[in-house]
Amino acid sequence: MQWTVVEIVIDPQALRLQLFTPFRRRWVHLPLSDVLRIELFDERYVVLLRYQHERLCIIRTRYQDYMIGSRLRLVEQEWLGTKLSALLKKM
């Protein structure tokens, strides 16, 4: 089962992500010093002879990657990635 990011809280020193599965919720604390970058990722693949396309916004850290905004439209994902990246540069 995969965790879904349902909430992002931005503190002066960290990002806090609330992760959710149908059975459990938990918070992850990411110090800003561990965040390497935020990027948009395009993935194209074939399933049962059909081309599939998925675009994700990913928070890359030193230890793990967190996918966010997978259910958002393209414009919303770009906005989210741009705003988070700009905010991290300020901090």
PDB file of N, CA, C and O in Angstrom:
ATOM      1  N   MET A   1       0.836  -1.170   0.000  1.00  0.00           N
ATOM      2  CA  MET A   1       0.000   0.000   0.000  1.00  0.00           C
ATOM      3  C   MET A   1       0.883   1.237   0.000  1.00  0.00           C
ATOM      4  O   MET A   1       1.918   1.274   0.666  1.00  0.00           O
ATOM      5  N   GLN A   2       0.470   2.239  -0.745  1.00  0.00           N
ATOM      6  CA  GLN A   2       1.276   3.446  -0.881  1.00  0.00           C
ATOM      7  C   GLN A   2       0.691   4.578  -0.034  1.00  0.00           C
ATOM      8  O   GLN A   2      -0.524   4.761   0.031  1.00  0.00           O
ATOM      9  N   TRP A   3       1.578   5.328   0.609  1.00  0.00           N
ATOM     10  CA  TRP A   3       1.165   6.493   1.386  1.00  0.00           C
ATOM     11  C   TRP A   3       0.824   7.640   0.443  1.00  0.00           C
ATOM     12  O   TRP A   3       1.443   7.786  -0.611  1.00  0.00           O
ATOM     13  N   THR A   4      -0.152   8.446   0.818  1.00  0.00           N
ATOM     14  CA  THR A   4      -0.545   9.620   0.062  1.00  0.00           C
ATOM     15  C   THR A   4      -0.313  10.849   0.919  1.00  0.00           C
ATOM     16  O   THR A   4      -0.670  10.865   2.097  1.00  0.00           O
ATOM     17  N   VAL A   5       0.284  11.878   0.334  1.00  0.00           N
ATOM     18  CA  VAL A   5       0.472  13.134   1.053  1.00  0.00           C
ATOM     19  C   VAL A   5      -0.846  13.901   0.981  1.00  0.00           C
ATOM     20  O   VAL A   5      -1.314  14.240  -0.106  1.00  0.00           O
ATOM     21  N   VAL A   6      -1.440  14.173   2.140  1.00  0.00           N
ATOM     22  CA  VAL A   6      -2.727  14.871   2.162  1.00  0.00           C
ATOM     23  C   VAL A   6      -2.616  16.297   2.694  1.00  0.00           C
ATOM     24  O   VAL A   6      -3.530  17.100   2.506  1.00  0.00           O
ATOM     25  N   GLU A   7      -1.517  16.613   3.347  1.00  0.00           N
ATOM     26  CA  GLU A   7      -1.345  17.968   3.876  1.00  0.00           C
ATOM     27  C   GLU A   7       0.137  18.293   3.977  1.00  0.00           C
ATOM     28  O   GLU A   7       0.950  17.444   4.342  1.00  0.00           O
ATOM     29  N   ILE A   8       0.476  19.535   3.650  1.00  0.00           N
ATOM     30  CA  ILE A   8       1.848  20.025   3.782  1.00  0.00           C
ATOM     31  C   ILE A   8       1.815  21.256   4.676  1.00  0.00           C
ATOM     32  O   ILE A   8       1.069  22.201   4.419  1.00  0.00           O
ATOM     33  N   VAL A   9       2.631  21.238   5.729  1.00  0.00           N
ATOM     34  CA  VAL A   9       2.769  22.389   6.619  1.00  0.00           C
ATOM     35  C   VAL A   9       4.205  22.868   6.495  1.00  0.00           C
ATOM     36  O   VAL A   9       5.153  22.091   6.615  1.00  0.00           O
ATOM     37  N   ILE A  10       4.346  24.178   6.248  1.00  0.00           N
ATOM     38  CA  ILE A  10       5.681  24.748   6.062  1.00  0.00           C
ATOM     39  C   ILE A  10       6.051  25.543   7.305  1.00  0.00           C
ATOM     40  O   ILE A  10       5.424  26.555   7.622  1.00  0.00           O
ATOM     41  N   ASP A  11       7.064  25.077   7.995  1.00  0.00           N
ATOM     42  CA  ASP A  11       7.618  25.763   9.158  1.00  0.00           C
ATOM     43  C   ASP A  11       8.895  26.484   8.714  1.00  0.00           C
ATOM     44  O   ASP A  11       9.414  26.194   7.636  1.00  0.00           O
ATOM     45  N   PRO A  12       9.408  27.414   9.520  1.00  0.00           N
ATOM     46  CA  PRO A  12      10.648  28.098   9.141  1.00  0.00           C
ATOM     47  C   PRO A  12      11.845  27.165   8.962  1.00  0.00           C
ATOM     48  O   PRO A  12      12.756  27.482   8.198  1.00  0.00           O
ATOM     49  N   GLN A  13      11.862  26.041   9.639  1.00  0.00           N
ATOM     50  CA  GLN A  13      13.003  25.139   9.568  1.00  0.00           C
ATOM     51  C   GLN A  13      12.692  23.787   8.937  1.00  0.00           C
ATOM     52  O   GLN A  13      13.601  22.978   8.750  1.00  0.00           O
ATOM     53  N   ALA A  14      11.422  23.521   8.602  1.00  0.00           N
ATOM     54  CA  ALA A  14      11.080  22.178   8.135  1.00  0.00           C
ATOM     55  C   ALA A  14       9.781  22.167   7.333  1.00  0.00           C
ATOM     56  O   ALA A  14       8.963  23.083   7.406  1.00  0.00           O
ATOM     57  N   LEU A  15       9.634  21.107   6.578  1.00  0.00           N
ATOM     58  CA  LEU A  15       8.351  20.769   5.960  1.00  0.00           C
ATOM     59  C   LEU A  15       7.768  19.618   6.756  1.00  0.00           C
ATOM     60  O   LEU A  15       8.480  18.682   7.120  1.00  0.00           O
ATOM     61  N   ARG A  16       6.486  19.688   7.023  1.00  0.00           N
ATOM     62  CA  ARG A  16       5.818  18.561   7.675  1.00  0.00           C
ATOM     63  C   ARG A  16       4.764  18.045   6.716  1.00  0.00           C
ATOM     64  O   ARG A  16       3.921  18.806   6.241  1.00  0.00           O
ATOM     65  N   LEU A  17       4.813  16.758   6.433  1.00  0.00           N
ATOM     66  CA  LEU A  17       3.877  16.123   5.514  1.00  0.00           C
ATOM     67  C   LEU A  17       2.988  15.173   6.290  1.00  0.00           C
ATOM     68  O   LEU A  17       3.472  14.351   7.068  1.00  0.00           O
ATOM     69  N   GLN A  18       1.687  15.287   6.076  1.00  0.00           N
ATOM     70  CA  GLN A  18       0.780  14.307   6.666  1.00  0.00           C
ATOM     71  C   GLN A  18       0.541  13.231   5.616  1.00  0.00           C
ATOM     72  O   GLN A  18       0.030  13.500   4.529  1.00  0.00           O
ATOM     73  N   LEU A  19       0.922  12.005   5.966  1.00  0.00           N
ATOM     74  CA  LEU A  19       0.774  10.863   5.070  1.00  0.00           C
ATOM     75  C   LEU A  19      -0.438  10.049   5.494  1.00  0.00           C
ATOM     76  O   LEU A  19      -0.764   9.966   6.678  1.00  0.00           O
ATOM     77  N   PHE A  20      -1.104   9.446   4.502  1.00  0.00           N
ATOM     78  CA  PHE A  20      -2.363   8.772   4.765  1.00  0.00           C
ATOM     79  C   PHE A  20      -2.460   7.481   3.961  1.00  0.00           C
ATOM     80  O   PHE A  20      -2.065   7.438   2.796  1.00  0.00           O
ATOM     81  N   THR A  21      -2.978   6.450   4.574  1.00  0.00           N
ATOM     82  CA  THR A  21      -3.480   5.257   3.884  1.00  0.00           C
ATOM     83  C   THR A  21      -4.889   5.054   4.416  1.00  0.00           C
ATOM     84  O   THR A  21      -5.269   5.710   5.386  1.00  0.00           O
ATOM     85  N   PRO A  22      -5.667   4.181   3.823  1.00  0.00           N
ATOM     86  CA  PRO A  22      -7.015   3.966   4.365  1.00  0.00           C
ATOM     87  C   PRO A  22      -7.017   3.471   5.814  1.00  0.00           C
ATOM     88  O   PRO A  22      -8.049   3.545   6.481  1.00  0.00           O
ATOM     89  N   PHE A  23      -5.902   2.977   6.306  1.00  0.00           N
ATOM     90  CA  PHE A  23      -5.854   2.405   7.654  1.00  0.00           C
ATOM     91  C   PHE A  23      -5.099   3.245   8.673  1.00  0.00           C
ATOM     92  O   PHE A  23      -5.220   3.016   9.877  1.00  0.00           O
ATOM     93  N   ARG A  24      -4.322   4.212   8.205  1.00  0.00           N
ATOM     94  CA  ARG A  24      -3.429   4.905   9.132  1.00  0.00           C
ATOM     95  C   ARG A  24      -3.039   6.292   8.614  1.00  0.00           C
ATOM     96  O   ARG A  24      -2.966   6.517   7.406  1.00  0.00           O
ATOM     97  N   ARG A  25      -2.792   7.212   9.538  1.00  0.00           N
ATOM     98  CA  ARG A  25      -2.244   8.532   9.224  1.00  0.00           C
ATOM     99  C   ARG A  25      -0.972   8.731  10.050  1.00  0.00           C
ATOM    100  O   ARG A  25      -0.852   8.220  11.164  1.00  0.00           O
ATOM    101  N   ARG A  26      -0.036   9.476   9.489  1.00  0.00           N
ATOM    102  CA  ARG A  26       1.155   9.827  10.263  1.00  0.00           C
ATOM    103  C   ARG A  26       1.759  11.099   9.691  1.00  0.00           C
ATOM    104  O   ARG A  26       1.527  11.454   8.535  1.00  0.00           O
ATOM    105  N   TRP A  27       2.540  11.776  10.525  1.00  0.00           N
ATOM    106  CA  TRP A  27       3.235  12.985  10.120  1.00  0.00           C
ATOM    107  C   TRP A  27       4.713  12.688   9.921  1.00  0.00           C
ATOM    108  O   TRP A  27       5.314  11.940  10.691  1.00  0.00           O
ATOM    109  N   VAL A  28       5.294  13.281   8.881  1.00  0.00           N
ATOM    110  CA  VAL A  28       6.728  13.167   8.613  1.00  0.00           C
ATOM    111  C   VAL A  28       7.317  14.566   8.712  1.00  0.00           C
ATOM    112  O   VAL A  28       6.796  15.512   8.121  1.00  0.00           O
ATOM    113  N   HIS A  29       8.393  14.688   9.454  1.00  0.00           N
ATOM    114  CA  HIS A  29       9.095  15.954   9.648  1.00  0.00           C
ATOM    115  C   HIS A  29      10.333  15.960   8.761  1.00  0.00           C
ATOM    116  O   HIS A  29      11.223  15.127   8.938  1.00  0.00           O
ATOM    117  N   LEU A  30      10.402  16.898   7.800  1.00  0.00           N
ATOM    118  CA  LEU A  30      11.545  16.992   6.892  1.00  0.00           C
ATOM    119  C   LEU A  30      12.292  18.302   7.144  1.00  0.00           C
ATOM    120  O   LEU A  30      11.796  19.364   6.769  1.00  0.00           O
ATOM    121  N   PRO A  31      13.456  18.257   7.760  1.00  0.00           N
ATOM    122  CA  PRO A  31      14.237  19.488   7.906  1.00  0.00           C
ATOM    123  C   PRO A  31      14.562  20.067   6.524  1.00  0.00           C
ATOM    124  O   PRO A  31      14.865  19.323   5.591  1.00  0.00           O
ATOM    125  N   LEU A  32      14.497  21.381   6.399  1.00  0.00           N
ATOM    126  CA  LEU A  32      14.777  21.999   5.102  1.00  0.00           C
ATOM    127  C   LEU A  32      16.184  21.693   4.608  1.00  0.00           C
ATOM    128  O   LEU A  32      16.426  21.690   3.401  1.00  0.00           O
ATOM    129  N   SER A  33      17.093  21.442   5.502  1.00  0.00           N
ATOM    130  CA  SER A  33      18.458  21.098   5.095  1.00  0.00           C
ATOM    131  C   SER A  33      18.514  19.742   4.387  1.00  0.00           C
ATOM    132  O   SER A  33      19.460  19.483   3.644  1.00  0.00           O
ATOM    133  N   ASP A  34      17.524  18.876   4.601  1.00  0.00           N
ATOM    134  CA  ASP A  34      17.481  17.569   3.934  1.00  0.00           C
ATOM    135  C   ASP A  34      16.817  17.615   2.567  1.00  0.00           C
ATOM    136  O   ASP A  34      16.978  16.689   1.772  1.00  0.00           O
ATOM    137  N   VAL A  35      16.064  18.690   2.278  1.00  0.00           N
ATOM    138  CA  VAL A  35      15.365  18.802   0.998  1.00  0.00           C
ATOM    139  C   VAL A  35      16.356  19.234  -0.066  1.00  0.00           C
ATOM    140  O   VAL A  35      16.950  20.307   0.031  1.00  0.00           O
ATOM    141  N   LEU A  36      16.534  18.403  -1.080  1.00  0.00           N
ATOM    142  CA  LEU A  36      17.475  18.708  -2.152  1.00  0.00           C
ATOM    143  C   LEU A  36      16.834  19.578  -3.226  1.00  0.00           C
ATOM    144  O   LEU A  36      17.410  20.586  -3.636  1.00  0.00           O
ATOM    145  N   ARG A  37      15.637  19.191  -3.685  1.00  0.00           N
ATOM    146  CA  ARG A  37      14.952  19.952  -4.732  1.00  0.00           C
ATOM    147  C   ARG A  37      13.501  19.466  -4.856  1.00  0.00           C
ATOM    148  O   ARG A  37      13.114  18.429  -4.317  1.00  0.00           O
ATOM    149  N   ILE A  38      12.746  20.242  -5.568  1.00  0.00           N
ATOM    150  CA  ILE A  38      11.379  19.870  -5.909  1.00  0.00           C
ATOM    151  C   ILE A  38      11.306  19.890  -7.425  1.00  0.00           C
ATOM    152  O   ILE A  38      11.676  20.879  -8.058  1.00  0.00           O
ATOM    153  N   GLU A  39      10.836  18.813  -8.000  1.00  0.00           N
ATOM    154  CA  GLU A  39      10.830  18.730  -9.459  1.00  0.00           C
ATOM    155  C   GLU A  39       9.546  18.096  -9.974  1.00  0.00           C
ATOM    156  O   GLU A  39       8.856  17.357  -9.271  1.00  0.00           O
ATOM    157  N   LEU A  40       9.257  18.416 -11.225  1.00  0.00           N
ATOM    158  CA  LEU A  40       8.157  17.764 -11.925  1.00  0.00           C
ATOM    159  C   LEU A  40       8.744  16.589 -12.695  1.00  0.00           C
ATOM    160  O   LEU A  40       9.805  16.701 -13.308  1.00  0.00           O
ATOM    161  N   PHE A  41       8.061  15.492 -12.655  1.00  0.00           N
ATOM    162  CA  PHE A  41       8.557  14.257 -13.254  1.00  0.00           C
ATOM    163  C   PHE A  41       7.497  13.705 -14.188  1.00  0.00           C
ATOM    164  O   PHE A  41       6.364  13.465 -13.771  1.00  0.00           O
ATOM    165  N   ASP A  42       7.852  13.503 -15.439  1.00  0.00           N
ATOM    166  CA  ASP A  42       6.961  12.888 -16.427  1.00  0.00           C
ATOM    167  C   ASP A  42       7.331  11.436 -16.589  1.00  0.00           C
ATOM    168  O   ASP A  42       8.503  11.096 -16.755  1.00  0.00           O
ATOM    169  N   GLU A  43       6.341  10.589 -16.540  1.00  0.00           N
ATOM    170  CA  GLU A  43       6.591   9.168 -16.741  1.00  0.00           C
ATOM    171  C   GLU A  43       5.626   8.642 -17.800  1.00  0.00           C
ATOM    172  O   GLU A  43       4.413   8.830 -17.708  1.00  0.00           O
ATOM    173  N   ARG A  44       6.187   7.985 -18.796  1.00  0.00           N
ATOM    174  CA  ARG A  44       5.372   7.360 -19.842  1.00  0.00           C
ATOM    175  C   ARG A  44       5.686   5.868 -19.838  1.00  0.00           C
ATOM    176  O   ARG A  44       6.848   5.464 -19.785  1.00  0.00           O
ATOM    177  N   TYR A  45       4.642   5.065 -19.895  1.00  0.00           N
ATOM    178  CA  TYR A  45       4.824   3.623 -19.853  1.00  0.00           C
ATOM    179  C   TYR A  45       3.669   2.948 -20.574  1.00  0.00           C
ATOM    180  O   TYR A  45       2.672   3.588 -20.910  1.00  0.00           O
ATOM    181  N   VAL A  46       3.812   1.646 -20.809  1.00  0.00           N
ATOM    182  CA  VAL A  46       2.800   0.879 -21.536  1.00  0.00           C
ATOM    183  C   VAL A  46       2.197  -0.151 -20.593  1.00  0.00           C
ATOM    184  O   VAL A  46       2.912  -0.878 -19.903  1.00  0.00           O
ATOM    185  N   VAL A  47       0.863  -0.200 -20.575  1.00  0.00           N
ATOM    186  CA  VAL A  47       0.128  -1.196 -19.804  1.00  0.00           C
ATOM    187  C   VAL A  47      -0.894  -1.821 -20.741  1.00  0.00           C
ATOM    188  O   VAL A  47      -1.759  -1.135 -21.285  1.00  0.00           O
ATOM    189  N   LEU A  48      -0.782  -3.124 -20.921  1.00  0.00           N
ATOM    190  CA  LEU A  48      -1.701  -3.854 -21.806  1.00  0.00           C
ATOM    191  C   LEU A  48      -1.813  -3.199 -23.182  1.00  0.00           C
ATOM    192  O   LEU A  48      -2.908  -2.955 -23.688  1.00  0.00           O
ATOM    193  N   LEU A  49      -0.657  -2.924 -23.766  1.00  0.00           N
ATOM    194  CA  LEU A  49      -0.529  -2.327 -25.093  1.00  0.00           C
ATOM    195  C   LEU A  49      -1.115  -0.925 -25.209  1.00  0.00           C
ATOM    196  O   LEU A  49      -1.361  -0.454 -26.319  1.00  0.00           O
ATOM    197  N   ARG A  50      -1.338  -0.261 -24.104  1.00  0.00           N
ATOM    198  CA  ARG A  50      -1.821   1.115 -24.109  1.00  0.00           C
ATOM    199  C   ARG A  50      -0.781   2.021 -23.464  1.00  0.00           C
ATOM    200  O   ARG A  50      -0.185   1.685 -22.440  1.00  0.00           O
ATOM    201  N   TYR A  51      -0.580   3.169 -24.081  1.00  0.00           N
ATOM    202  CA  TYR A  51       0.341   4.139 -23.514  1.00  0.00           C
ATOM    203  C   TYR A  51      -0.333   4.868 -22.355  1.00  0.00           C
ATOM    204  O   TYR A  51      -1.474   5.318 -22.459  1.00  0.00           O
ATOM    205  N   GLN A  52       0.391   4.970 -21.269  1.00  0.00           N
ATOM    206  CA  GLN A  52      -0.078   5.689 -20.085  1.00  0.00           C
ATOM    207  C   GLN A  52       0.885   6.851 -19.834  1.00  0.00           C
ATOM    208  O   GLN A  52       2.073   6.763 -20.143  1.00  0.00           O
ATOM    209  N   HIS A  53       0.370   7.909 -19.286  1.00  0.00           N
ATOM    210  CA  HIS A  53       1.198   9.061 -18.968  1.00  0.00           C
ATOM    211  C   HIS A  53       0.846   9.528 -17.565  1.00  0.00           C
ATOM    212  O   HIS A  53      -0.326   9.666 -17.215  1.00  0.00           O
ATOM    213  N   GLU A  54       1.869   9.765 -16.779  1.00  0.00           N
ATOM    214  CA  GLU A  54       1.664  10.233 -15.424  1.00  0.00           C
ATOM    215  C   GLU A  54       2.668  11.342 -15.145  1.00  0.00           C
ATOM    216  O   GLU A  54       3.850  11.226 -15.466  1.00  0.00           O
ATOM    217  N   ARG A  55       2.185  12.398 -14.552  1.00  0.00           N
ATOM    218  CA  ARG A  55       3.069  13.500 -14.184  1.00  0.00           C
ATOM    219  C   ARG A  55       2.972  13.705 -12.688  1.00  0.00           C
ATOM    220  O   ARG A  55       1.876  13.767 -12.130  1.00  0.00           O
ATOM    221  N   LEU A  56       4.120  13.811 -12.039  1.00  0.00           N
ATOM    222  CA  LEU A  56       4.175  13.925 -10.585  1.00  0.00           C
ATOM    223  C   LEU A  56       5.021  15.117 -10.178  1.00  0.00           C
ATOM    224  O   LEU A  56       5.934  15.520 -10.900  1.00  0.00           O
ATOM    225  N   CYS A  57       4.718  15.669  -9.037  1.00  0.00           N
ATOM    226  CA  CYS A  57       5.565  16.661  -8.390  1.00  0.00           C
ATOM    227  C   CYS A  57       6.255  15.905  -7.250  1.00  0.00           C
ATOM    228  O   CYS A  57       5.585  15.300  -6.413  1.00  0.00           O
ATOM    229  N   ILE A  58       7.572  15.937  -7.217  1.00  0.00           N
ATOM    230  CA  ILE A  58       8.328  15.120  -6.268  1.00  0.00           C
ATOM    231  C   ILE A  58       9.215  16.004  -5.396  1.00  0.00           C
ATOM    232  O   ILE A  58       9.944  16.860  -5.897  1.00  0.00           O
ATOM    233  N   ILE A  59       9.142  15.786  -4.096  1.00  0.00           N
ATOM    234  CA  ILE A  59      10.073  16.413  -3.159  1.00  0.00           C
ATOM    235  C   ILE A  59      11.213  15.416  -2.974  1.00  0.00           C
ATOM    236  O   ILE A  59      11.020  14.336  -2.417  1.00  0.00           O
ATOM    237  N   ARG A  60      12.387  15.785  -3.439  1.00  0.00           N
ATOM    238  CA  ARG A  60      13.562  14.918  -3.315  1.00  0.00           C
ATOM    239  C   ARG A  60      14.333  15.329  -2.062  1.00  0.00           C
ATOM    240  O   ARG A  60      14.690  16.495  -1.893  1.00  0.00           O
ATOM    241  N   THR A  61      14.583  14.360  -1.191  1.00  0.00           N
ATOM    242  CA  THR A  61      15.373  14.619   0.018  1.00  0.00           C
ATOM    243  C   THR A  61      16.600  13.729  -0.007  1.00  0.00           C
ATOM    244  O   THR A  61      16.766  12.914  -0.914  1.00  0.00           O
ATOM    245  N   ARG A  62      17.453  13.884   0.984  1.00  0.00           N
ATOM    246  CA  ARG A  62      18.660  13.050   1.055  1.00  0.00           C
ATOM    247  C   ARG A  62      18.327  11.572   1.231  1.00  0.00           C
ATOM    248  O   ARG A  62      19.077  10.703   0.785  1.00  0.00           O
ATOM    249  N   TYR A  63      17.210  11.294   1.877  1.00  0.00           N
ATOM    250  CA  TYR A  63      16.932   9.911   2.270  1.00  0.00           C
ATOM    251  C   TYR A  63      15.763   9.268   1.530  1.00  0.00           C
ATOM    252  O   TYR A  63      15.711   8.044   1.411  1.00  0.00           O
ATOM    253  N   GLN A  64      14.826  10.074   1.032  1.00  0.00           N
ATOM    254  CA  GLN A  64      13.634   9.504   0.426  1.00  0.00           C
ATOM    255  C   GLN A  64      12.970  10.539  -0.477  1.00  0.00           C
ATOM    256  O   GLN A  64      13.174  11.741  -0.304  1.00  0.00           O
ATOM    257  N   ASP A  65      12.183  10.078  -1.430  1.00  0.00           N
ATOM    258  CA  ASP A  65      11.406  10.955  -2.285  1.00  0.00           C
ATOM    259  C   ASP A  65       9.942  10.883  -1.876  1.00  0.00           C
ATOM    260  O   ASP A  65       9.448   9.830  -1.474  1.00  0.00           O
ATOM    261  N   TYR A  66       9.251  12.023  -1.985  1.00  0.00           N
ATOM    262  CA  TYR A  66       7.836  12.098  -1.637  1.00  0.00           C
ATOM    263  C   TYR A  66       7.076  12.643  -2.836  1.00  0.00           C
ATOM    264  O   TYR A  66       7.358  13.746  -3.305  1.00  0.00           O
ATOM    265  N   MET A  67       6.124  11.885  -3.329  1.00  0.00           N
ATOM    266  CA  MET A  67       5.307  12.308  -4.457  1.00  0.00           C
ATOM    267  C   MET A  67       4.136  13.128  -3.932  1.00  0.00           C
ATOM    268  O   MET A  67       3.424  12.704  -3.021  1.00  0.00           O
ATOM    269  N   ILE A  68       3.947  14.295  -4.512  1.00  0.00           N
ATOM    270  CA  ILE A  68       2.825  15.136  -4.127  1.00  0.00           C
ATOM    271  C   ILE A  68       2.099  15.596  -5.389  1.00  0.00           C
ATOM    272  O   ILE A  68       2.693  15.666  -6.465  1.00  0.00           O
ATOM    273  N   GLY A  69       0.852  15.899  -5.253  1.00  0.00           N
ATOM    274  CA  GLY A  69       0.095  16.479  -6.352  1.00  0.00           C
ATOM    275  C   GLY A  69      -0.218  15.543  -7.490  1.00  0.00           C
ATOM    276  O   GLY A  69      -0.451  16.009  -8.605  1.00  0.00           O
ATOM    277  N   SER A  70      -0.237  14.242  -7.263  1.00  0.00           N
ATOM    278  CA  SER A  70      -0.489  13.316  -8.369  1.00  0.00           C
ATOM    279  C   SER A  70      -1.911  13.429  -8.907  1.00  0.00           C
ATOM    280  O   SER A  70      -2.157  13.082 -10.062  1.00  0.00           O
ATOM    281  N   ARG A  71      -2.836  13.898  -8.108  1.00  0.00           N
ATOM    282  CA  ARG A  71      -4.229  14.051  -8.553  1.00  0.00           C
ATOM    283  C   ARG A  71      -4.540  15.457  -9.060  1.00  0.00           C
ATOM    284  O   ARG A  71      -5.670  15.744  -9.455  1.00  0.00           O
ATOM    285  N   LEU A  72      -3.536  16.329  -9.048  1.00  0.00           N
ATOM    286  CA  LEU A  72      -3.747  17.696  -9.513  1.00  0.00           C
ATOM    287  C   LEU A  72      -3.617  17.780 -11.021  1.00  0.00           C
ATOM    288  O   LEU A  72      -2.983  16.933 -11.651  1.00  0.00           O
ATOM    289  N   ARG A  73      -4.222  18.808 -11.591  1.00  0.00           N
ATOM    290  CA  ARG A  73      -4.062  19.058 -13.030  1.00  0.00           C
ATOM    291  C   ARG A  73      -2.654  19.585 -13.286  1.00  0.00           C
ATOM    292  O   ARG A  73      -1.961  20.012 -12.362  1.00  0.00           O
ATOM    293  N   LEU A  74      -2.246  19.550 -14.536  1.00  0.00           N
ATOM    294  CA  LEU A  74      -0.899  19.971 -14.926  1.00  0.00           C
ATOM    295  C   LEU A  74      -0.577  21.390 -14.446  1.00  0.00           C
ATOM    296  O   LEU A  74       0.497  21.630 -13.895  1.00  0.00           O
ATOM    297  N   VAL A  75      -1.492  22.315 -14.651  1.00  0.00           N
ATOM    298  CA  VAL A  75      -1.266  23.708 -14.247  1.00  0.00           C
ATOM    299  C   VAL A  75      -1.101  23.802 -12.732  1.00  0.00           C
ATOM    300  O   VAL A  75      -0.249  24.545 -12.245  1.00  0.00           O
ATOM    301  N   GLU A  76      -1.905  23.057 -11.992  1.00  0.00           N
ATOM    302  CA  GLU A  76      -1.816  23.075 -10.531  1.00  0.00           C
ATOM    303  C   GLU A  76      -0.501  22.466 -10.049  1.00  0.00           C
ATOM    304  O   GLU A  76       0.095  22.967  -9.095  1.00  0.00           O
ATOM    305  N   GLN A  77      -0.040  21.394 -10.695  1.00  0.00           N
ATOM    306  CA  GLN A  77       1.240  20.781 -10.333  1.00  0.00           C
ATOM    307  C   GLN A  77       2.389  21.746 -10.577  1.00  0.00           C
ATOM    308  O   GLN A  77       3.291  21.864  -9.748  1.00  0.00           O
ATOM    309  N   GLU A  78       2.361  22.436 -11.713  1.00  0.00           N
ATOM    310  CA  GLU A  78       3.425  23.399 -12.014  1.00  0.00           C
ATOM    311  C   GLU A  78       3.423  24.535 -10.994  1.00  0.00           C
ATOM    312  O   GLU A  78       4.484  24.964 -10.540  1.00  0.00           O
ATOM    313  N   TRP A  79       2.234  25.025 -10.631  1.00  0.00           N
ATOM    314  CA  TRP A  79       2.132  26.076  -9.624  1.00  0.00           C
ATOM    315  C   TRP A  79       2.696  25.595  -8.290  1.00  0.00           C
ATOM    316  O   TRP A  79       3.480  26.301  -7.655  1.00  0.00           O
ATOM    317  N   LEU A  80       2.302  24.405  -7.866  1.00  0.00           N
ATOM    318  CA  LEU A  80       2.769  23.848  -6.599  1.00  0.00           C
ATOM    319  C   LEU A  80       4.290  23.704  -6.583  1.00  0.00           C
ATOM    320  O   LEU A  80       4.944  24.108  -5.622  1.00  0.00           O
ATOM    321  N   GLY A  81       4.845  23.134  -7.637  1.00  0.00           N
ATOM    322  CA  GLY A  81       6.294  22.960  -7.724  1.00  0.00           C
ATOM    323  C   GLY A  81       7.037  24.283  -7.722  1.00  0.00           C
ATOM    324  O   GLY A  81       8.067  24.417  -7.061  1.00  0.00           O
ATOM    325  N   THR A  82       6.524  25.263  -8.456  1.00  0.00           N
ATOM    326  CA  THR A  82       7.158  26.582  -8.526  1.00  0.00           C
ATOM    327  C   THR A  82       7.111  27.295  -7.179  1.00  0.00           C
ATOM    328  O   THR A  82       8.114  27.855  -6.734  1.00  0.00           O
ATOM    329  N   LYS A  83       5.957  27.276  -6.535  1.00  0.00           N
ATOM    330  CA  LYS A  83       5.809  27.967  -5.246  1.00  0.00           C
ATOM    331  C   LYS A  83       6.656  27.323  -4.151  1.00  0.00           C
ATOM    332  O   LYS A  83       7.305  28.025  -3.376  1.00  0.00           O
ATOM    333  N   LEU A  84       6.653  25.999  -4.084  1.00  0.00           N
ATOM    334  CA  LEU A  84       7.468  25.323  -3.069  1.00  0.00           C
ATOM    335  C   LEU A  84       8.956  25.548  -3.309  1.00  0.00           C
ATOM    336  O   LEU A  84       9.711  25.777  -2.364  1.00  0.00           O
ATOM    337  N   SER A  85       9.378  25.485  -4.565  1.00  0.00           N
ATOM    338  CA  SER A  85      10.798  25.729  -4.876  1.00  0.00           C
ATOM    339  C   SER A  85      11.206  27.150  -4.502  1.00  0.00           C
ATOM    340  O   SER A  85      12.273  27.356  -3.923  1.00  0.00           O
ATOM    341  N   ALA A  86      10.365  28.132  -4.829  1.00  0.00           N
ATOM    342  CA  ALA A  86      10.684  29.521  -4.499  1.00  0.00           C
ATOM    343  C   ALA A  86      10.722  29.719  -2.982  1.00  0.00           C
ATOM    344  O   ALA A  86      11.581  30.436  -2.468  1.00  0.00           O
ATOM    345  N   LEU A  87       9.808  29.095  -2.282  1.00  0.00           N
ATOM    346  CA  LEU A  87       9.778  29.210  -0.828  1.00  0.00           C
ATOM    347  C   LEU A  87      11.028  28.589  -0.193  1.00  0.00           C
ATOM    348  O   LEU A  87      11.595  29.147   0.747  1.00  0.00           O
ATOM    349  N   LEU A  88      11.443  27.451  -0.704  1.00  0.00           N
ATOM    350  CA  LEU A  88      12.645  26.809  -0.161  1.00  0.00           C
ATOM    351  C   LEU A  88      13.892  27.644  -0.423  1.00  0.00           C
ATOM    352  O   LEU A  88      14.803  27.671   0.403  1.00  0.00           O
ATOM    353  N   LYS A  89      13.941  28.330  -1.572  1.00  0.00           N
ATOM    354  CA  LYS A  89      15.099  29.188  -1.858  1.00  0.00           C
ATOM    355  C   LYS A  89      15.175  30.360  -0.884  1.00  0.00           C
ATOM    356  O   LYS A  89      16.264  30.779  -0.492  1.00  0.00           O
ATOM    357  N   LYS A  90      14.009  30.891  -0.493  1.00  0.00           N
ATOM    358  CA  LYS A  90      13.977  32.003   0.452  1.00  0.00           C
ATOM    359  C   LYS A  90      14.478  31.571   1.832  1.00  0.00           C
ATOM    360  O   LYS A  90      15.121  32.345   2.541  1.00  0.00           O
ATOM    361  N   MET A  91      14.176  30.339   2.198  1.00  0.00           N
ATOM    362  CA  MET A  91      14.539  29.856   3.530  1.00  0.00           C
ATOM    363  C   MET A  91      15.943  29.331   3.496  1.00  0.00           C
ATOM    364  O   MET A  91      16.455  28.872   4.517  1.00  0.00           O
TER     365      MET A  91
END
